[in-house]
Amino acid sequence: MGETRHLKARSLDEPGGPPPGGAATEIVSGGTRVSAAAPSLRFERTLTYAARFTAQASQNIWLAALFLVAGTSSKPALDLSSLFIAMLIPSIVLGLPGGSLADRLGPGRGYAAGALLRLLPVAAGIWWLDGGTSAWVLAFLYSTGSQVFTPAELALVRPLQDAHVGRVHSWFAALQYAGQGAGMLVLAPALYFLGGPTAMVIGAAVGLSLLFLLTVVLAVRVAPLARAFAAGSARAALSFGATMRFFGRESIARYAVIALGLKMVVSKGIVVALPFYLERDLGLGWEAIAYLFVPGILGVLAGLWWCSRELTLARAHEVLRLSLLGLVAALAALAALDYGITAVAQYSHIPPVARLEAEMNTTFAVAIPVAFLLGASLSGLLIAGRVALTETAPPGQHGRVFAVQLTITETAISLPLLALGIGTTYAGARVTLAGMALLVAGFLLLAELDRARSLFARRPALEPEAAPSPSAGA
């Protein structure tokens, strides 16, 4: 019998970079090495994509039901704030244990276990969801299941598509947005009109039941492949020492964590600042948001399309850097570029420029292309960051690597989001946008300095020239 051996891909920071196509599989038989073609996993990837869409659509129906029940209670402000806290606490406190469990079970079984842990509180909500404490408890339990589900889902990418993980992550992001839109904007309202919050919870439970079945089938299908990406023992799965050493060793992984955290802060900050920006700076109502969403969505789609075709580990750093620079430029433009255009028009005395500025809303004209740039930059950060972590994470640690990233992101955004809300309320949207631009620029500089230091430290020292031997020239 031949011996099957998975060869670990070289780090991006090591000389020579990663081998083409990531890890290779070789069959060693009778002293002869023969490359083994990877099995076709098209059906398994299709199952994963169907599960991704179903999970996002069902989750958003469930969240809509929770928000509706909490928002119409006798203490809506208290219940809504409790709901947000209930969903945040597990991601901070239980994120790392959830990643350990995902690694111990392996990507396939961890995915199915997480789906079951999500389904149970939603099914219980059919009878017990009545606002107040029940909404808080059920939201907490659902978020607890997500701490296993999400790392396992992301850990599945490498077994399913070793050579082009950017393609899978692009599909994941696209299906996430599609599922969120279908769940929150289409299915949740339809179910509400059919039977109110109870019908919404039943619809979410049906969707999550379908998700559980999909994940069970997928776990069975990928079991042979997933074993190589599971921790060897419970002790190994609970150890974060190797995971911390991985982040200490891989500068691209640290870069990805910083970038994904900034992506979360900016995307949430835009949501906070956008109403004030529309009303106070554009002088428009909420209906104008459609004019900015269209170029923003086009930017997201452009970023997803490009990443699905071109993004590799070797280009991940370039995409992360350019996307962060795009965020800085977009936020700075929203904060002040229209002022500069107006000043040029007024003080240049060039008739065509002055007439154009007088006839159009300069702020709105700036906001449209900036929305496209924001969409492309945010999608580039999401895909490139996940590709970098997927490609460099050691086998058996993918769940913990993504759990660390998700926990750091959720913990780090709490204080900035509070500051963004206060700043937007009292200082205005422009100051908030300028502050976010400075924040991104500062962390971009730190990430670049960290990467440069890491590359310099890995550079092999030059060997001293050999001294001439006494007999030289004799």
N, C-alpha and C positions, 0 to 999 in steps of 0.2 A: 504494500500500500504506500502511496506517496504521502509526503508530509506537507500539509498546507501551512504556509507562514505568511502573515501580514507584515509588510515592511512599512515602518513608520515614515511618513513624509518628513523631509527636512524642514526645519524652521525657516521662516522667511528671513530671519536675521543671520542664518548661517551662510557661509560662503557657498555660492552656487544656487541658493534659493531652493524652492520646493521642486521636486521632480514633476514633469508634465503629468497632469491627471491625478495628482495626489498619491495616495497609497497604492502599492502594486501587490498583486497576489502571485506567488510563484509556487509551482509544484516541484518538489525535489524528489526525484525518483531515479535510483540507480546512478547517482552522481551527476545526472543531467538536469539542468534547470530549464523548465518550459513555462513560458508565460501563459497564464490561464485567463481566458476572456471572462469578464464579469457577467454574471447571469442577467438576463433581461428582467427588469423590475418595473416595467411599465404599468402593469395591473396594480402593483403595490403602491406606486406613486399616485395612481388615479384614486385608490382608496383613501390615501392620505389627504389628497386635495378635497375629496368629498367630505371627509371628516373635518377638515379645516373650515370649510364653508358652513357645515352644519353646526359646528361648535360656536362660531361667531354669531350666526343668526339666532341660535337658541339662547345664547348668553345675553344678547341684546334684548330679546323678548323678556327674559327674566329680569334684567336690570330695569327695563321700562315698567314692569309690574311693581317692582320694589319701590321705585321712585314715585309711582302713582299712589301706592298705598301709603307710603310715608308722607308724601306731600299733601294728602287730603285728610290726615289725622287731626286730632284736636290740638297737637303741638307740632306743626309741620317743620318749623325751623329746627327744633331739637331733634326730631326724628330723622330728618334728612342729614344733619351733621353727624348723628350717631351712625347712620348708615355708611357714610363715607369713612368714618373711623373704623367701623367694623370690617370694611373691605381692605383697609390699609394695614391694620395690625398684623394679620397673618402674613402678608408679603414681607414685612420687616422682621417679625419674630420667628416665623415658621418657614421662611424661604429656604434657608440652608438645610434644615432637616428634610424638607421636601425634595431638594436636589439630591441628597444622600439616598433617599428611598428610591428615586427614579434611577439612580446609578445601580443600586443593588438589584432592582427588578430587571433592569435593562430597558432600552427605549420602548420596545413593543409592549411588554407587560406593564411598564410604568405608565404608558399612555392609556391603556385600558383601565388600570387602577385609578388613575386620575379622573377619567371619564365617569367611572362609577361613583367616586367621591363627590363629583359635581352633581350627579343625577339625584342622589339620595335627598339632600336638603330641598331641592326643587320639587321632587315628588311629595315630600312632607308638606311643602308649602300649599299644596292643593287644599289641604284641610286646616292648616295651622296659620297661614299667613293672614293676619288681621291688623297689621300696623303695630307701632310701638315696639315692645320687646321682641315679638316674634320676628319682625322684619330684621332687627339687629342680629338676632341669633342665627337666622337662616342665611343672611348675607355673610356673616363670619364663617359659617360652616362651608358655604360655597367657595369663598376665597381660600379657605384652608385646602380644599381639593385642588384648586388651581395651582398651589405650590408644588404639587406633584405633576399635574397635567402639563403645565407649560414647559418646564425643563425637559420632560420626556418627549414632548412634541418636537422641540428644537433639536434634541439629541437624535431623533430619527433621521435627520437630513443626511448625515454622513453615511449610514448604512444604505440608504435608498439611492443616493446619487453621489458617488465618491468623486467623480471627475469634474462635475459642473454644479457645485453647491449653490452658486449664485443664481442659477436658474430656479432651483427649488425655493430658495428664500424669496425670490421675486414673485413666484406664484403664491407663496404663503402670504406675502404682504398684500397682493392684489385680492386674494380671496378673503383676507381679513377685512379690507375696506368694503368689498362687495357684501360679505355677510353682515357687517355692521349696518350698512344701508338697508339691506333687505329686512333685517330683524327689527331695527328701530323705526324705520320710516314706512315700511309696507306691512309686515306681518303683525307687529304689535298693535298698530291702529286698527287693522282689520279684525284681529281677535278681540280687541276692546269693544268694538261695535257689535260683535257677535254675542259677547257674554260678560263684558267687564273684566276686572282684574283676574277673576277666577279662570276665565277662558284663556287669558294671557299666560297664566301659570301652567295650565294644562298643556297649552301649545308648546311652552318651553320644555316641559317634562317629556312630551312626545319627541321633540327634537333631540333632547339629550339621551333618550332611550335609543333612538336611531344611531346617535353618535357612539354610544357604548357598544352596540352591535358591530358597527364599522371597525372600532378599535380592537375588539376581540378577534375578528377575522384577520385584521392586519397583524396583530400580535402573533397569531398562529403562522401566518405566511412568512413573516420576517424572523421567526425565532432562530433559525440557524445563523443568520447574519448578525442578529442583535446580540448573540452571546459574546462576540468579540468586543462589544461596547458596553458590557455590564461589569460592575465591580466584582472582583473575585470572591469577596467575603463581606459580611456585615461590618467587620472591623475596618476593612479598607474603605467601604462606602461611607463610614462615619468619620473618616480621617480627612481633615481639610489641609493638613500640612503639605501634601503633594500639590494640592490645588493652589495654595498660596505660593509655593515655589514656582509653579507654572506661571502665575502672573508676575512674579519677580523676575523670571527668566525671559518672558516674551513681551517685548516692548509693544508689538502690534496689538497684543491682547489688552494691555493697559490703555493704549490709544483708543481701542474700540470701546472700552468701558466708559472712558471720558466722553467720547463722541456720542454714544447712545444716551448717556445722562443729559448732555446738552440738547440733544434732539428732543428728549422728553420735556425739558424745561421750556424750550422755545415753543414747541407745539402747544403746551398748556398755556404758556404766557400769551401767545397769540389769541387764544380763545378768551382769556381774561381781558386783554386790551382791545380786541376788535370792536365790541359795542361802543366803547368810548371813542375809538378812532373814527368809526362811521358817523357818530352823532356830532362830535365836537370838532373834528378836523375836516371831514368830508362834508359835513352839513347835510347828511342823508340819513334816511331811516333804515330799518332792518331789511327792507326789500332790496337795498343795494348790495347786500351780502352775496346775492347770486352773481353779480358782475365780478366779484372777486373770487368766488368759489370756482367759476368756470376755468379761468387761467390757472388757478391753484391745482385743480384736478388734472388739467392737461399737463402741468409740470410733474405731478406725481406719476402719471402714466408714462411720460417721457423717461423719467428716472427708472421706473420699473422695467420698461422695455430695454433700455440700454444695459442695465445691470444683468438682465436675463441673458444677454448675448455676449457681453464683453468682460464682465467682472470676474477676476480670478484673485487668488491670494496675492500674487505678485503685484497686482494693481490696487489692492485694497487700501494701502496707505495713501496712494495718490487720490483715490476717490474720497476717502475720509477727509483729507486735507482740503481738497477743492470744495467739498460740500460744506465744511465749516467756514471756509472763506466766503462761500455763497451766502451762508446765513448772516455773516457779519455785514456783507455788502447790502443784503436785502433789508436787514433791520435798520442799518444806518440810513438807507435810502428812504424808508418809511418815516424815520424820525426827522430828517432834515433836507433831503434832496430837493423837494419841491420849493423850499425856501431859497435854495441856491439858484434854481431855474428862474424863479420870480425875480430875484435880484439881477441876474444877467439880463432878463428881458427889460427890466425897468431902467437899468443904468447903461446898457449898451447902446440904446437909441437906434437899434437896427429895426426899421419899420416892420418887416415880416415877422421877426421874433416877438416884438412887442404886441402886434395884432394877434398872433397865435396865442400868446399867454393870456391876453385879455378875453379871448373868445372861448377858452376852455378852462375846466377845473384842473389846475396843475397837479394838485394833490391826488386826484382820482387818476389822472394820466400816469403818474408815477406808480400808483398802487397796482395797476393791472399787470405790467411786466414783472414787478416785484413779486406778485402772488405766484406767477409761474416759476420764478427763481426759487422761492421758498418751497414750493411743492417738489421741485426737482432735487433740491438740497436735502430736504427731510427724507425723501425716499432713498437717496443715495447713502445717507448716513445709516439708515436702518439696515439696508441690504449689505453694505460693505462691512459694518460692524459685526453683523451676524456671520458673514462669510469668514471674517478674520478669526472669530472665536471657534467656529465649526472646524476650520481647516487646521488650526494649531492645537486645539484641546487634545490631550492624550486620550487614548481609548480607555473607557471605564470611568472617565471623569467629565464627560460632556454635561451630564445633569448638574453636577456641582459647579462647573464653570459658568453655565447659564444662570444657575441659582444665585451665585455670587454677583454676577452682573445685574440681575433683576433686583436683588436686595439692595445693592449699592444705589441703583437708580431710584428705587422707590424711597429710600431713606434720604438721599441727597436732594430730591426735588421738593421735600416738604417745606423747608425754610425759604428757598427762593420763591415758591408759589405764594407763600404768605406775604413776602416782601413785594411781589408783583401786584398782588391784590391791593395792598395798602398804597403802593406807589401810584398805581393807575387811578385810584380813587381820589387821592389828594394832590398829586403832581401832574396827572394827565397821561394820556397814552404815549405821547411822543417821548417823554422822559423815561417811561418804562421801556419803550423800544430801544432807546439809546443805551439804557442800562443793560439790557439783554445783549446788545451788540458788544459792549465792553466786556461783559462776562464771557461771551463766546471767544472773543479775541484773546482775553487773558488765558483761558484754559487751552486754547489752540497753541499759544506760545509755550506754555508749560509742557504740552504733549510733544511738540516738536523738539524742545530741548531735551526731554526725557529720551526720545527716540535717538537723537544725535549722540547723547551720552552712552546709550546702550550699544549703538553700532560702533562707537569708538572703543568701548571696553572689549568688544568681541574681536576687534581687529588684531590679528596675530602680531606679536612683537617682531620687529626686524632682527634677524640673527646677525650677530657681529661678524665682521669679515674675519676669515681664518688668518691667523698670523703665519707669515712665511716660515717654512721649515729651515733649520740651519743649513741643510744641504742644498737649498734652492740655489740654482745658478752654478752649482759646482760642476 
